Amino acid sequence: MGGREPAVRIGLIGGTGLDDPGVLDARQELAFDTPWGPPSAQPVAGRLAGVPVVFLARHGRGHEWPPHRVNYAANLAALQAAGARVVVGLNAVGGIAPWMAPGHVALPDQLIDYTWGRTQSLWDGPGEMRHVEFTDPMDSGVHAHLCTAGATLGLPLTPRGVYGVTQGPRLETRAEIDRLARDGCDMVGMTLMPEAALARELGLAYACIALCVNWAAGRGSRGLHQEMAESMAAATGAALTLLRAALPELAMGVAASGP
């Protein structure tokens, strides 16, 4: 690359426990406004595993934006303006399926959206509108790169799963989690939608790394916040290990796809 910073970077959206851009080397603060207003936090360019990336804290640097108030459209637009064509969302979740225990990492390939009142589309007014294909909400290429990296590392990782997206910010009741389980959800979180759908509308290749930080309501034997405190470091460490391993291949894939 002749020592020059490439125009294309991998976008990373950090959630609970992964909202500190301090994981990046050679950090540079960026500033963008968007047609949808300001992002939760301004993106930070840098390098992770030697790969140029641009990082954005989904909930803000001080974790000030709850899930239902996050400006998902502005966040994605800011990453795109910073040069991202691929975006990986890091999402803390609660485990519903028996295999999705605290500390485990999954790469969900499906979702069910239970949220309401959020900006679900970039096309909220007059003008051009498209019905984007969303049969498979994760980009197959990005998802495959993440799966391959996990298999190579031998991580305890599940390369699939259904993510149930709830409104928040409160955690769910036992009966609500029982309903999600009947619907086929393997994990529950509050931030995958509308993030994944808006990324599709913007033409960004999006995939999710879901890190389990607690059992969902009624699935564990201890308090949810206690489980979060005990599991967050292990889950975060596993997610970052996976990301560092996957980024070089992802970057080569982006370069090979052309401008």
Summary of the structure (lengths in Angstrom):
residues: 259
radius of gyration: 17.3
end to end distance: 14.8
largest distance: 57.6
contacts: 876
relative contact order: 0.21
helix: 31%
strand: 24%
